[in-house]
């Protein structure tokens, strides 16, 4: 098992105040209930978020605040996550408690769902604080590409949900 580095245990306010925030949005032609089914399905994440290779729930159902999971990503990075919000059909948020990279001081994601006349609107906030000057410089330099990539993940999510619920 790879060495784990602790991440600062941030709260639900972190996605709105983090030093680096990436906000992506998408309109989906599915209900908020269907979207939550997709987000709760560990096998769906690698299908639309191509950086993710595997998601493993590490605490039993029912899922809610305090639920944990492990996410394996390309490049050999693993994050041990804890859910900060689990409000069925409206919001889910989690943070990294530990990671196999020491370049992250704090990390959280927040998924906010609003019903629409044709399905739902998803706002995804990925928030992080890099560890050390090298992390900040690298993140600053890669910021435009990262924003594009994260928006692309949501376009992939739309394509995936269109096919799953066709």
N, C-alpha and C positions, 0 to 999 in steps of 0.2 A: 504494500500500500504506500502510495506517495506521501511525502511529508505534507502536513497541513499547517497553514499559517492562519492565525486568528484575524478576523475582520472586526472592526468596531461594530458593536451591536446597536445599529441605528433604529429609530422609531419610524412611525408612519409619516412624520413630517419631513423626513430626509428627501424623498423624491421631489418635493417642492422647493427645497433649499440647497440641494447638493451643489458643489462647485462645477460639476459636469453633469448636464442633463440632456437627454435626447428624447424628444417628444414626437411620437409618430401616431397617426390616426388612420382609420379605415372605416368605411361603411360596409357592413356585411348583410347579406340577404338571408340571414338566419335569426332566430329569436335569441334573446339573451340566455334563455335556458339551454338552447343548443350550443351556444358559445361556451357556456360553463362546462358542458359535457366535453367539449373539445379540449378546453384548458385543463380539465381534471384527468384526461386520458393521457397517460405517460407515453403511449406509443405515437401520439399525434405530433408532439413537439419536434422531433427530428424531421418530420415531413414538411414543415413550413419554416422552421428556424434552423437553417442549414448548418449553423455553427454547433448545434446540439447533436450529440451522437446517441445519448441514452439518458432517460429520466427514471429514477427509482424512488418510489415512495418508501420512507424509512419509519413511518409511524402508521398505525392502523386507522381504518375508517372508524367513525365519520371524520371527514376532513374539516378543519377549522383553524382558528388562531392557535398557533403553537405546533401545527402539523409540520413535519419535516420531510425533506426529500434530498436526494443527491442528483446533481446534474453533471454529466460528463460532456465535455466539449472538445472540439478539434484543437490540436496543439497540446493535448495532454492536460488540459485544465479541468479541474473538478471543483464544483462549488457545493458546499453543504448549506442548504437553505432552510429557513424557518419562516412560516407564514405569519404575517403581521395583521392581515385582514383576510377574511373569507366571508364575504357578504353575498350569498348566492344571487346570481344574475345581475349584480351591480358592481362588485369590486373584489379584487384579489390582489394582495401585495405580499412580497416576501423580501428577505434580505439574505446575504451570505453571512453565516456565522464563522465559516472557515473556507479557505481555498487552497489549492495546491500551488498558487502563484503568490509571491509576496509583493507583487506590484499593485495590489488593491488594498487600500486602507479601509474603505467602506463601499458597499454595493447594495442596491435595492432596485426592485422593479415594482411598478404599480399599474394594474390593469383596471381601467374605469369604463363601465359599460352603460350606455343609455339606449333605451328602446327608441326605435324610429318607426315611421309608417310602413317601411319596407323591410324591417329587420332590427338591426342595432348598429350603434356607432361605438367603436372602441378607441379609447385613448390609452396609449401605452407609454409610460415614462420609465426610461432606464436611467438610473442615477448612480454616480460613483464619485469616489474621491480616491485618486491614485496615491500610491505610497512613494514619497520621495521625489526629488527634482527630475530624475530621469523619467519617471512615470508621468509626471505632469507635462513634460516637453513632448514625449511620445504621443500622449493623448491629445494634446493641443494640435500637433501636426496631423494626426489622423482623423480629427474631428469631422471634416466634411465627408470623408469616405464612410465613416461610421454612421453618420446620419442617413446617408443614402442607403447603406446596407440594412439598417433597422427598418426603414420605410419599405424596403424590398421584402423583408420578412413578412410585413403585414399584407403586402400584395400576394405573397405566397399563401398566407393564411386565408385570404379571400378565395383564391383559386381552390385551395384544399377544402374549405367549407362548402363552396359551390358544388364540388364533386361529391363530397360526403353526404350532402343533403339533397342531391338532385332527384 
